[in-house]
Amino acid sequence: MALVYLLSLAEEDSRDGSWSRSAYRILKESAALGQSRHRLTDNPYDADIILFAELTAAEPYCERILRHPLVQQLREKCFLFNAGDRPIAFLPGVYASIEKRWYFPSRVRTGFYLSDSTNPYLDFSSHAGNQHYLYSFMGSIDNHPVRRAIANLDASGSYCEDTSGTVEQTFRSGDKAALDSFYKRYAEVLEASDFVLCPRGVGVGSVRLFEAMRAARVPVIISDDWVEPEGPEWSTFSVRIRESAVQTIPDCLKSLRPEVGSMGKKARAAWEKYFSPQASFHTTVEACLSILRSRKIPERWSYPLMYLQLFRPHHWRHYLRTRF
C-alpha cells in the first residue's frame, strides 16, 4: 500500500466550473471510493508519493510546480498527472500524450484523460452487430495531416465529420444547450459505429480512444508515436494502423467486422478495470510506483536533461514568445 498526498495548483474558477481542477477532483473522488489498496494522506512528509494532478497548471513548462516547496524539498517522490498535448516531462509522472521518443520508463508512463467535460451520453452500449457505420470520426481535421488523410478516404458506409472551429467555439461560448446537443449527436454516431477512428491530433494521445472503450466500441489507434499505457491487453480489443497506411483502413476494418462484438466487450472491460472513475486513482498510483521501481539514478540528476527539449522547434518558438 502507498500513501499519496494529492494536490493541484490550479485555482478555483466559477467561470469554467473549476474545470482546471477536475483531474484533482476526480482522482480524489476515486480514492474515496476505497477500491484501491492505496490511500490518501494529509501529510506530504508521510506520503510515499506526492501527486500534482493538473490539466492546465502544469503549462507551459511546469514552472510553478518546479518552484513549489514540496518539489524543492521532496523531489524524489513528486509526480505529475498531465493531460497536455505536447508535454515536456520536467517532473516524473503520467502523461496522456508523451511521445515515444521521450518515453523513458524511469520517468514517465502513458496516461489517460480526466475532466469534468466528459460526454454524459457516452456509456456502455451493447453491440447488436452490423452497426450502421463501419467506422466513424468526428473531430477537427486541421490538427494533424493524418486527420486530413482520413477525411479524404472514401467513407461510404462510414461517417466522417470535420468539426474544425465549431466544437471549440461551442465549448468557449458557454452555450450549454449547444454543447449538450453536440454531446448527444457525438454519442449517437459513436453508438452507431463498429469502429471508432482515434487519430493523433496536436498531441499523440486521443481522448476518443477512451471514449470508444467506455462505449464498448473498437478503437482504431492511428498514432505512430503513442505508447500504450501499461495494464490492458491492447491487441485483444483495439486496432493499430500506421499513419502512412490510412488508405488501408476500410479494407482492414471490413475484415475484422465479425469480431467487433467480442472486441468491444473487452474494450469496455479494460476501461472499467483501468480508466473508469472508480479505477483512475489506482491506475495512476500504480504507474507512479512503476516509475519508482524503474528509476536508475536520482531524479535531481535526471530532470535537468529535460531542458534540452526546449530546443525542439515548437517549444523553442513558444518559449521565446512567452519570454519576450
C-alpha contacts under 8 A as a table, 3 or more apart, distances in Angstrom:
res1	aa1	res2	aa2	distance
1	M	37	R	5.55
1	M	38	H	4.92
1	M	39	R	7.40
2	A	37	R	7.66
2	A	38	H	4.89
2	A	39	R	6.44
2	A	47	A	7.53
2	A	48	D	5.82
2	A	49	I	7.33
3	L	38	H	6.08
3	L	39	R	5.12
3	L	40	L	5.60
3	L	41	T	5.99
3	L	46	D	7.36
3	L	47	A	4.81
3	L	48	D	5.24
3	L	49	I	6.52
4	V	38	H	7.35
4	V	39	R	6.08
4	V	40	L	4.67
4	V	41	T	5.72
4	V	44	P	7.78
4	V	47	A	5.22
4	V	48	D	6.06
4	V	49	I	4.88
4	V	50	I	5.85
4	V	51	L	6.91
4	V	285	V	7.93
5	Y	40	L	5.80
5	Y	41	T	5.30
5	Y	42	D	6.22
5	Y	43	N	6.66
5	Y	44	P	5.35
5	Y	47	A	5.75
5	Y	49	I	6.28
5	Y	50	I	4.74
5	Y	51	L	6.10
6	L	24	Y	7.39
6	L	28	K	7.49
6	L	40	L	7.03
6	L	41	T	7.89
6	L	50	I	6.12
6	L	51	L	4.94
6	L	52	F	6.17
6	L	53	A	7.14
7	L	24	Y	6.66
7	L	50	I	7.85
7	L	51	L	6.33
7	L	52	F	5.12
7	L	53	A	6.24
8	S	21	R	6.76
8	S	24	Y	6.11
8	S	52	F	5.35
8	S	53	A	5.37
8	S	54	E	6.05
8	S	57	A	7.73
9	L	52	F	7.65
9	L	54	E	7.45
9	L	57	A	5.97
9	L	65	I	7.55
10	A	20	S	6.08
10	A	21	R	5.72
10	A	54	E	7.08
10	A	56	T	7.10
10	A	57	A	5.19
11	E	18	S	7.40
11	E	20	S	7.55
11	E	21	R	7.13
12	E	17	G	7.91
12	E	18	S	4.98
12	E	20	S	7.82
12	E	21	R	7.01
13	D	16	D	5.97
13	D	17	G	6.13
13	D	18	S	4.59
13	D	19	W	7.74
14	S	17	G	4.71
14	S	18	S	5.76
15	R	18	S	7.27
16	D	19	W	5.54
16	D	20	S	7.90
18	S	21	R	5.60
18	S	22	S	6.85
19	W	22	S	5.13
19	W	115	S	7.03
19	W	116	D	6.15
19	W	117	S	7.63
20	S	23	A	7.45
20	S	54	E	7.15
20	S	55	L	5.57
20	S	56	T	5.96
20	S	57	A	7.61
21	R	24	Y	5.45
21	R	25	R	6.27
21	R	53	A	7.87
21	R	54	E	6.76
21	R	55	L	7.06
22	S	25	R	4.86
22	S	26	I	5.94
22	S	55	L	7.72
22	S	114	L	6.96
22	S	115	S	5.25
22	S	116	D	5.61
23	A	26	I	5.25
23	A	27	L	6.17
23	A	53	A	5.71
23	A	54	E	6.09
23	A	55	L	6.58
23	A	114	L	5.02
23	A	115	S	5.70
23	A	116	D	7.94
24	Y	27	L	5.34
24	Y	28	K	6.12
24	Y	52	F	7.82
24	Y	53	A	4.90
24	Y	54	E	6.72
25	R	28	K	5.14
25	R	29	E	6.15
26	I	29	E	5.10
26	I	30	S	6.02
26	I	114	L	6.94
26	I	115	S	7.60
26	I	277	P	6.84
27	L	30	S	4.93
27	L	31	A	6.15
27	L	53	A	7.95
27	L	277	P	7.68
27	L	280	S	6.41
27	L	281	F	5.12
28	K	31	A	5.16
28	K	32	A	6.30
28	K	281	F	7.49
29	E	32	A	5.04
29	E	33	L	6.63
30	S	33	L	5.41
30	S	34	G	7.58
30	S	35	Q	7.98
30	S	277	P	5.83
30	S	278	Q	5.14
30	S	279	A	6.81
30	S	280	S	6.43
30	S	281	F	5.51
31	A	34	G	5.80
31	A	35	Q	7.30
31	A	36	S	6.94
31	A	38	H	7.86
31	A	39	R	6.74
31	A	40	L	7.02
31	A	278	Q	7.95
31	A	281	F	5.64
31	A	282	H	7.56
33	L	278	Q	6.90
34	G	37	R	7.45
34	G	39	R	8.00
35	Q	278	Q	7.07
35	Q	279	A	7.44
35	Q	282	H	7.87
36	S	39	R	7.38
36	S	279	A	7.69
36	S	281	F	7.47
36	S	282	H	5.37
37	R	282	H	7.76
38	H	282	H	6.89
38	H	285	V	7.56
41	T	44	P	7.20
41	T	46	D	7.52
41	T	47	A	6.57
43	N	46	D	5.47
43	N	47	A	6.48
44	P	47	A	5.02
44	P	50	I	6.49
44	P	70	L	7.88
47	A	50	I	6.50
48	D	77	K	6.51
49	I	77	K	5.11
49	I	78	C	6.09
49	I	79	F	7.09
49	I	288	C	7.70
50	I	77	K	5.89
50	I	78	C	4.63
50	I	79	F	6.03
51	L	78	C	5.99
51	L	79	F	4.86
51	L	80	L	5.60
51	L	81	F	7.12
52	F	78	C	7.64
52	F	79	F	6.19
52	F	80	L	4.75
52	F	81	F	6.15
53	A	80	L	6.02
53	A	81	F	4.77
53	A	82	N	6.81
54	E	57	A	5.70
54	E	58	A	6.09
54	E	80	L	7.30
54	E	81	F	5.94
54	E	82	N	5.54
54	E	83	A	7.43
55	L	58	A	6.93
55	L	82	N	5.95
55	L	83	A	5.71
55	L	84	G	6.74
56	T	59	E	5.57
56	T	84	G	7.56
57	A	62	C	7.47
57	A	64	R	7.60
57	A	65	I	7.95
58	A	61	Y	6.39
58	A	62	C	4.42
58	A	63	E	7.32
58	A	64	R	7.28
58	A	65	I	6.74
58	A	82	N	7.22
59	E	62	C	5.59
59	E	63	E	7.66
59	E	84	G	7.96
60	P	63	E	7.51
61	Y	87	P	7.83
61	Y	88	I	6.93
61	Y	90	F	7.43
62	C	65	I	5.23
62	C	66	L	5.98
62	C	90	F	6.71
62	C	91	L	7.80
63	E	66	L	5.14
63	E	67	R	6.27
64	R	67	R	5.24
64	R	68	H	6.34
65	I	68	H	5.07
65	I	71	V	7.19
66	L	71	V	6.01
66	L	72	Q	7.21
66	L	90	F	7.94
66	L	91	L	7.81
67	R	71	V	6.93
67	R	72	Q	6.72
68	H	71	V	5.42
68	H	72	Q	6.35
69	P	72	Q	4.94
69	P	73	Q	6.04
70	L	73	Q	5.13
70	L	74	L	5.43
70	L	75	R	7.03
70	L	78	C	7.77
71	V	74	L	5.24
71	V	75	R	4.49
71	V	78	C	6.26
72	Q	75	R	5.95
74	L	77	K	6.05
74	L	78	C	6.67
75	R	78	C	5.21
75	R	299	E	7.01
75	R	300	R	6.96
76	E	298	P	6.95
76	E	299	E	5.65
76	E	300	R	7.17
78	C	91	L	7.29
78	C	92	P	7.26
79	F	91	L	5.98
79	F	92	P	5.08
79	F	93	G	4.73
79	F	94	V	7.81
79	F	288	C	7.03
80	L	91	L	6.18
80	L	92	P	6.23
80	L	93	G	4.55
80	L	94	V	6.22
80	L	95	Y	7.90
81	F	93	G	5.82
81	F	94	V	4.85
81	F	95	Y	6.13
81	F	111	G	7.87
81	F	284	T	7.80
82	N	87	P	7.91
82	N	93	G	7.72
82	N	94	V	6.25
82	N	95	Y	4.92
82	N	96	A	6.52
83	A	95	Y	5.87
83	A	96	A	4.95
83	A	97	S	6.86
83	A	111	G	7.78
83	A	112	F	7.12
83	A	113	Y	6.02
83	A	114	L	7.72
84	G	87	P	5.86
84	G	95	Y	7.46
84	G	96	A	6.94
84	G	97	S	6.69
84	G	203	G	7.69
85	D	96	A	7.63
85	D	97	S	5.56
85	D	202	V	6.03
85	D	203	G	4.08
85	D	204	V	7.16
85	D	205	G	7.40
86	R	97	S	6.64
86	R	98	I	7.23
86	R	202	V	7.41
86	R	203	G	5.59
87	P	95	Y	7.53
87	P	97	S	7.05
87	P	98	I	6.45
88	I	98	I	7.98
88	I	306	M	6.81
88	I	309	Q	6.99
89	A	92	P	6.13
89	A	93	G	7.56
89	A	107	R	7.84
89	A	108	V	7.42
89	A	306	M	6.71
90	F	303	Y	5.75
90	F	304	P	7.70
90	F	306	M	5.89
90	F	307	Y	7.65
91	L	107	R	7.77
91	L	303	Y	6.88
92	P	107	R	4.63
92	P	108	V	5.45
92	P	291	I	7.79
93	G	107	R	6.55
93	G	108	V	5.01
93	G	109	R	6.38
93	G	287	A	7.67
93	G	288	C	6.09
93	G	291	I	7.70
94	V	108	V	5.86
94	V	109	R	4.96
94	V	110	T	5.65
94	V	111	G	5.03
94	V	284	T	6.93
94	V	287	A	6.94
94	V	288	C	7.24
95	Y	98	I	5.52
95	Y	108	V	7.05
95	Y	109	R	6.37
95	Y	110	T	5.14
95	Y	111	G	4.90
95	Y	112	F	7.30
96	A	110	T	5.46
96	A	111	G	4.22
96	A	112	F	4.83
96	A	113	Y	6.54
96	A	205	G	5.84
97	S	110	T	6.91
97	S	111	G	7.50
97	S	203	G	5.58
97	S	204	V	5.11
97	S	205	G	4.51
97	S	206	S	7.96
97	S	226	W	7.03
98	I	102	W	6.72
98	I	103	Y	6.42
98	I	109	R	7.93
98	I	110	T	6.30
98	I	204	V	7.07
98	I	205	G	7.68
98	I	226	W	7.05
98	I	227	V	7.62
99	E	102	W	5.41
99	E	103	Y	6.13
99	E	204	V	6.45
99	E	225	D	5.31
99	E	226	W	5.76
99	E	227	V	7.16
100	K	103	Y	4.99
100	K	225	D	4.84
100	K	226	W	5.86
100	K	227	V	5.89
101	R	225	D	7.39
103	Y	107	R	7.85
103	Y	108	V	6.29
103	Y	109	R	7.34
103	Y	227	V	7.82
104	F	107	R	5.50
104	F	108	V	5.86
105	P	108	V	5.48
105	P	109	R	6.62
105	P	291	I	6.28
105	P	294	S	6.37
105	P	295	R	7.83
106	S	291	I	5.26
106	S	292	L	7.08
106	S	293	R	7.88
106	S	294	S	4.77
106	S	295	R	4.45
106	S	296	K	6.75
107	R	291	I	5.80
107	R	294	S	7.98
107	R	295	R	7.09
108	V	291	I	6.51
109	R	229	P	6.73
109	R	230	E	7.73
109	R	287	A	6.28
109	R	288	C	7.80
109	R	291	I	7.36
110	T	227	V	6.35
110	T	228	E	6.49
110	T	229	P	4.85
110	T	230	E	7.62
111	G	229	P	6.07
111	G	284	T	7.68
112	F	207	V	7.48
112	F	210	F	7.54
112	F	275	F	7.20
113	Y	207	V	6.45
113	Y	210	F	7.95
115	S	118	T	6.03
119	N	122	L	5.70
119	N	183	Y	5.69
119	N	187	A	7.81
120	P	123	D	7.85
120	P	183	Y	7.36
121	Y	183	Y	6.69
121	Y	184	K	6.01
121	Y	187	A	5.92
122	L	187	A	5.60
122	L	211	E	7.11
122	L	214	R	7.14
122	L	215	A	6.03
123	D	214	R	5.81
123	D	215	A	4.80
124	F	214	R	6.09
124	F	215	A	4.32
124	F	216	A	5.73
124	F	268	R	7.23
125	S	191	E	6.73
125	S	215	A	5.58
125	S	216	A	6.23
126	S	216	A	7.06
127	H	131	Q	7.72
127	H	216	A	7.54
127	H	217	R	7.88
127	H	261	G	5.66
127	H	264	G	7.45
128	A	131	Q	7.01
128	A	261	G	7.69
129	G	194	D	7.92
129	G	260	V	7.82
129	G	261	G	6.70
130	N	194	D	7.42
131	Q	134	L	6.93
131	Q	192	A	5.32
131	Q	193	S	5.50
131	Q	194	D	5.77
132	H	157	G	7.49
132	H	158	S	7.81
132	H	192	A	5.32
132	H	193	S	6.21
132	H	194	D	7.96
133	Y	136	S	6.66
133	Y	157	G	5.52
133	Y	158	S	4.48
133	Y	159	Y	6.41
133	Y	192	A	5.96
133	Y	193	S	4.59
133	Y	194	D	6.33
134	L	157	G	6.05
134	L	158	S	5.11
134	L	193	S	5.78
134	L	194	D	5.20
134	L	195	F	6.17
134	L	253	L	7.41
134	L	254	K	7.36
134	L	257	R	7.87
135	Y	157	G	7.96
135	Y	158	S	5.08
135	Y	159	Y	6.44
135	Y	193	S	5.33
135	Y	194	D	5.71
135	Y	195	F	4.47
135	Y	196	V	5.43
135	Y	197	L	6.70
136	S	158	S	5.78
136	S	159	Y	4.54
136	S	160	C	5.61
136	S	189	V	7.13
136	S	190	L	6.78
136	S	193	S	6.09
136	S	195	F	6.66
136	S	196	V	5.25
136	S	197	L	6.13
137	F	159	Y	6.33
137	F	160	C	4.80
137	F	161	E	6.34
137	F	196	V	6.38
137	F	197	L	5.50
137	F	198	C	7.58
138	M	159	Y	7.99
138	M	160	C	5.87
138	M	161	E	4.81
138	M	162	D	6.14
138	M	163	T	6.59
138	M	186	Y	7.33
139	G	161	E	6.54
139	G	162	D	5.38
139	G	163	T	4.97
139	G	164	S	6.82
140	S	143	N	6.17
140	S	147	R	7.63
140	S	162	D	5.15
140	S	163	T	4.79
140	S	164	S	4.17
140	S	165	G	7.44
141	I	144	H	6.63
141	I	145	P	7.50
141	I	147	R	4.78
141	I	148	R	5.07
141	I	151	A	7.17
141	I	162	D	5.84
141	I	163	T	7.54
141	I	164	S	6.50
142	D	145	P	7.20
142	D	147	R	7.18
142	D	148	R	6.96
142	D	164	S	6.64
143	N	147	R	7.19
143	N	201	G	4.93
143	N	202	V	5.42
144	H	147	R	5.62
144	H	148	R	7.13
144	H	200	R	7.12
144	H	201	G	5.18
144	H	202	V	6.35
145	P	148	R	5.20
145	P	149	A	6.39
146	V	149	A	4.99
146	V	150	I	6.36
146	V	199	P	7.04
146	V	200	R	7.60
146	V	243	E	6.12
146	V	246	V	7.61
147	R	150	I	5.00
147	R	151	A	6.34
147	R	199	P	6.53
147	R	200	R	7.76
147	R	201	G	7.53
148	R	151	A	4.93
148	R	152	N	6.34
149	A	152	N	5.12
149	A	153	L	6.73
149	A	246	V	6.85
149	A	247	Q	8.00
150	I	153	L	5.39
150	I	246	V	6.55
150	I	247	Q	7.88
151	A	160	C	6.57
151	A	161	E	7.88
151	A	162	D	7.70
153	L	247	Q	6.75
155	A	158	S	4.97
155	A	159	Y	6.31
155	A	160	C	6.92
156	S	159	Y	7.73
158	S	193	S	7.87
159	Y	189	V	7.84
163	T	166	T	5.54
163	T	167	V	5.98
164	S	167	V	6.92
164	S	168	E	7.75
165	G	168	E	5.48
165	G	169	Q	6.00
166	T	169	Q	5.15
166	T	170	T	6.16
167	V	170	T	4.94
167	V	171	F	6.25
167	V	182	F	7.97
168	E	171	F	5.16
168	E	172	R	6.19
169	Q	172	R	5.14
169	Q	173	S	5.91
170	T	173	S	5.23
170	T	174	G	6.74
170	T	175	D	6.46
170	T	178	A	6.57
170	T	179	L	6.05
171	F	174	G	5.86
171	F	175	D	7.41
171	F	179	L	6.71
174	G	179	L	7.91
175	D	178	A	5.44
175	D	179	L	6.23
176	K	179	L	5.04
176	K	180	D	5.95
177	A	180	D	5.10
177	A	181	S	6.15
178	A	181	S	5.07
178	A	182	F	6.28
179	L	182	F	5.11
179	L	183	Y	6.18
180	D	183	Y	5.09
180	D	184	K	6.15
181	S	184	K	5.19
181	S	185	R	6.25
182	F	185	R	5.20
182	F	186	Y	5.99
183	Y	186	Y	5.13
183	Y	187	A	6.17
184	K	187	A	5.23
184	K	188	E	6.22
185	R	188	E	5.03
185	R	189	V	6.24
186	Y	189	V	5.29
186	Y	190	L	6.21
187	A	190	L	5.06
187	A	191	E	6.02
188	E	191	E	5.15
188	E	192	A	6.24
189	V	192	A	5.12
189	V	193	S	6.49
190	L	193	S	5.25
190	L	196	V	6.89
190	L	212	A	7.46
190	L	215	A	7.96
190	L	217	R	7.82
191	E	215	A	7.24
191	E	217	R	7.67
193	S	196	V	6.71
193	S	217	R	7.47
194	D	217	R	6.31
194	D	218	V	6.65
194	D	257	R	7.31
194	D	260	V	6.39
195	F	217	R	6.05
195	F	218	V	4.81
195	F	219	P	5.91
195	F	220	V	6.64
195	F	253	L	7.61
195	F	260	V	7.66
196	V	208	R	7.67
196	V	209	L	7.82
196	V	212	A	6.34
196	V	217	R	6.78
196	V	218	V	6.10
196	V	219	P	4.96
196	V	220	V	5.88
197	L	208	R	7.77
197	L	219	P	6.10
197	L	220	V	4.76
197	L	221	I	6.59
197	L	222	I	7.42
198	C	206	S	6.05
198	C	207	V	7.96
198	C	208	R	5.60
198	C	209	L	5.64
198	C	219	P	6.34
198	C	220	V	5.48
198	C	221	I	4.97
198	C	222	I	5.97
199	P	206	S	6.75
199	P	220	V	7.77
199	P	221	I	6.00
199	P	222	I	4.39
199	P	223	S	5.85
200	R	203	G	6.16
200	R	204	V	4.76
200	R	205	G	5.79
200	R	206	S	5.87
200	R	222	I	6.26
200	R	223	S	5.13
201	G	204	V	6.31
201	G	205	G	7.43
201	G	206	S	7.26
203	G	206	S	7.68
204	V	223	S	6.00
204	V	224	D	7.95
204	V	225	D	6.23
204	V	226	W	5.36
205	G	223	S	7.57
205	G	226	W	6.27
206	S	209	L	5.65
206	S	210	F	7.70
207	V	210	F	5.60
207	V	211	E	6.41
208	R	211	E	4.82
208	R	212	A	5.93
208	R	219	P	7.83
209	L	212	A	5.32
209	L	213	M	6.38
209	L	219	P	5.55
209	L	220	V	7.67
209	L	221	I	7.25
210	F	213	M	4.99
210	F	214	R	6.07
210	F	271	W	7.12
210	F	275	F	7.72
211	E	214	R	5.08
211	E	215	A	6.31
212	A	215	A	5.17
212	A	216	A	6.19
212	A	217	R	4.93
212	A	218	V	6.36
212	A	219	P	5.74
212	A	267	A	7.92
213	M	216	A	5.04
213	M	217	R	5.69
213	M	218	V	6.76
213	M	219	P	6.83
213	M	264	G	7.17
213	M	267	A	4.74
213	M	268	R	4.96
213	M	270	A	7.53
213	M	271	W	5.78
214	R	217	R	7.59
214	R	267	A	7.35
214	R	268	R	5.27
214	R	271	W	5.84
214	R	272	E	7.56
214	R	276	S	7.93
215	A	268	R	6.60
216	A	264	G	4.33
216	A	265	K	5.49
216	A	266	K	7.58
216	A	267	A	5.69
216	A	268	R	4.63
217	R	260	V	7.52
217	R	263	M	7.63
217	R	264	G	4.57
217	R	265	K	7.75
217	R	267	A	6.87
217	R	268	R	7.65
218	V	237	F	6.20
218	V	238	S	5.61
218	V	239	V	7.49
218	V	260	V	6.51
218	V	263	M	6.28
218	V	264	G	5.21
218	V	267	A	6.72
219	P	237	F	7.60
219	P	238	S	5.16
219	P	239	V	6.40
220	V	238	S	5.97
220	V	239	V	4.68
220	V	240	R	5.76
220	V	241	I	7.12
221	I	238	S	7.24
221	I	239	V	6.02
221	I	240	R	4.74
221	I	241	I	6.27
222	I	240	R	6.11
222	I	241	I	5.28
222	I	242	R	5.85
222	I	243	E	5.72
223	S	226	W	5.58
223	S	241	I	7.73
223	S	242	R	6.72
223	S	243	E	6.25
224	D	242	R	5.91
224	D	243	E	6.37
228	E	234	W	7.59
229	P	232	P	7.45
230	E	287	A	7.85
231	G	274	Y	7.42
232	P	270	A	5.88
232	P	274	Y	7.52
233	E	236	T	5.85
233	E	237	F	7.57
234	W	237	F	5.83
234	W	238	S	5.73
235	S	238	S	5.61
235	S	239	V	6.89
236	T	263	M	6.50
236	T	266	K	7.22
237	F	262	S	7.97
237	F	263	M	4.37
237	F	264	G	6.41
237	F	266	K	5.73
237	F	267	A	5.27
238	S	263	M	7.31
238	S	267	A	7.41
241	I	245	A	6.43
241	I	246	V	6.98
241	I	249	I	7.50
242	R	245	A	5.21
242	R	246	V	6.90
243	E	246	V	5.82
245	A	248	T	5.64
245	A	249	I	7.45
246	V	249	I	5.53
247	Q	250	P	7.38
248	T	251	D	5.79
248	T	252	C	5.99
249	I	252	C	5.18
249	I	253	L	6.02
250	P	253	L	5.39
250	P	254	K	6.12
251	D	254	K	5.14
251	D	255	S	6.37
252	C	255	S	5.41
252	C	256	L	6.66
253	L	256	L	5.04
253	L	257	R	6.05
254	K	257	R	5.15
255	S	258	P	7.46
256	L	259	E	5.62
256	L	260	V	6.88
257	R	260	V	5.44
258	P	261	G	7.46
259	E	262	S	5.83
259	E	263	M	6.14
260	V	263	M	4.97
260	V	264	G	5.73
261	G	264	G	5.25
261	G	265	K	6.48
262	S	265	K	5.22
262	S	266	K	6.37
263	M	266	K	5.11
263	M	267	A	6.14
264	G	267	A	4.96
264	G	268	R	6.28
265	K	268	R	5.18
265	K	269	A	6.20
266	K	269	A	4.99
266	K	270	A	6.13
267	A	270	A	5.20
267	A	271	W	6.24
268	R	271	W	5.03
268	R	272	E	6.20
269	A	272	E	5.17
269	A	273	K	6.20
270	A	273	K	5.10
270	A	274	Y	6.01
270	A	275	F	7.59
271	W	274	Y	5.39
271	W	275	F	4.89
271	W	276	S	5.75
272	E	275	F	6.04
272	E	276	S	4.92
272	E	278	Q	7.71
272	E	279	A	6.94
273	K	276	S	6.88
273	K	279	A	6.05
274	Y	279	A	5.32
274	Y	280	S	6.42
274	Y	282	H	7.98
274	Y	283	T	5.79
275	F	278	Q	7.85
275	F	279	A	5.67
275	F	280	S	5.18
275	F	283	T	7.20
276	S	279	A	5.17
276	S	280	S	5.83
277	P	280	S	5.31
277	P	281	F	7.83
278	Q	281	F	7.39
279	A	282	H	5.52
279	A	283	T	6.11
280	S	283	T	5.20
280	S	284	T	6.08
281	F	284	T	5.27
281	F	285	V	6.20
282	H	285	V	5.25
282	H	286	E	6.01
283	T	286	E	5.18
283	T	287	A	6.23
284	T	287	A	5.16
284	T	288	C	6.43
285	V	288	C	5.07
285	V	289	L	6.22
286	E	289	L	5.07
286	E	290	S	6.09
287	A	290	S	5.00
287	A	291	I	6.35
288	C	291	I	5.09
288	C	292	L	6.39
289	L	292	L	4.98
289	L	293	R	6.29
290	S	293	R	5.14
290	S	294	S	6.29
291	I	294	S	5.03
291	I	295	R	6.15
292	L	295	R	5.22
295	R	298	P	7.30
297	I	301	W	6.98
297	I	302	S	6.98
298	P	301	W	5.63
298	P	302	S	6.68
299	E	302	S	5.06
299	E	303	Y	5.91
300	R	303	Y	6.03
300	R	304	P	7.56
301	W	304	P	6.61
302	S	305	L	5.79
302	S	306	M	7.67
303	Y	306	M	5.53
303	Y	307	Y	7.81
304	P	307	Y	5.74
305	L	308	L	5.83
306	M	309	Q	5.71
306	M	310	L	7.86
307	Y	310	L	5.53
308	L	311	F	5.92
308	L	312	R	7.99
309	Q	312	R	5.45
309	Q	315	H	7.41
310	L	313	P	7.90
310	L	315	H	5.16
310	L	316	W	5.28
310	L	319	Y	7.41
311	F	315	H	6.53
311	F	316	W	5.09
312	R	315	H	5.50
312	R	316	W	5.86
313	P	316	W	5.17
313	P	317	R	6.10
314	H	317	R	5.44
314	H	318	H	6.21
315	H	318	H	5.01
315	H	319	Y	5.81
316	W	319	Y	5.05
316	W	320	L	6.15
317	R	320	L	5.31
317	R	321	R	6.09
318	H	321	R	5.01
318	H	322	T	6.21
319	Y	322	T	5.35
319	Y	323	R	6.30
320	L	323	R	5.14
320	L	324	F	6.03
321	R	324	F	5.75
